[in-house]
């Protein structure tokens, strides 16, 4: 899932660069914001996966679930 968001972030960065080069600063801003949003969603997906694995390891060891 995070790879998808990272790929989308790169695509939006390229679109923003194109808009900036073309002189469309509003389009560049919007594409850059969407690229940043996609990047942070990829980070969130990585953190959620890490937390899920940590919880699964804690349950496998018989310990209490840490939140």
C-alpha positions in Angstrom: 0.0 0.0 0.0 2.8 2.4 0.9 4.5 1.8 -2.5 1.3 2.9 -4.2 1.2 6.2 -2.3 4.9 6.8 -3.0 4.4 6.2 -6.7 1.4 8.6 -6.7 3.5 11.2 -4.8 6.2 11.0 -7.5 3.6 11.4 -10.2 2.2 14.5 -8.5 5.7 15.9 -8.1 6.2 15.5 -11.8 2.9 17.1 -12.6 3.7 20.0 -10.3 7.1 20.5 -12.0 5.3 20.6 -15.4 2.8 23.1 -14.2 5.5 25.3 -12.7 7.5 25.1 -15.9 4.3 26.0 -17.9 3.7 29.0 -15.7 0.5 27.6 -14.0 1.4 28.3 -10.4 -2.0 27.4 -9.1 -1.9 24.0 -10.7 1.7 23.5 -9.5 0.6 24.3 -5.9 -2.4 22.0 -6.0 -0.3 19.1 -7.5 2.4 19.7 -4.9 -0.1 19.6 -2.1 -1.6 16.4 -3.4 1.9 14.9 -3.7 2.7 15.8 -0.1 -0.6 14.3 1.0 0.2 11.1 -0.8 3.7 11.0 0.7 2.4 11.4 4.3 -0.3 8.7 3.6 2.5 6.4 2.6 4.3 7.1 5.9 1.1 6.5 7.8 0.6 3.1 6.0 4.2 2.2 7.0 3.6 3.1 10.6 0.3 1.2 10.7 2.0 -1.9 9.3 4.8 -1.6 11.9 2.3 -1.3 14.7 0.3 -4.2 13.4 3.4 -6.4 13.4 4.4 -5.2 16.8 0.9 -6.1 18.2 1.1 -9.5 16.5 4.5 -10.2 18.1 3.3 -9.2 21.5 0.3 -11.4 21.3 2.4 -14.3 20.1 4.7 -13.9 23.1 1.7 -14.0 25.4 2.4 -10.5 26.7 -0.1 -7.7 27.0 -1.0 -5.7 24.0 0.7 -2.3 24.1 -1.2 0.6 22.5 
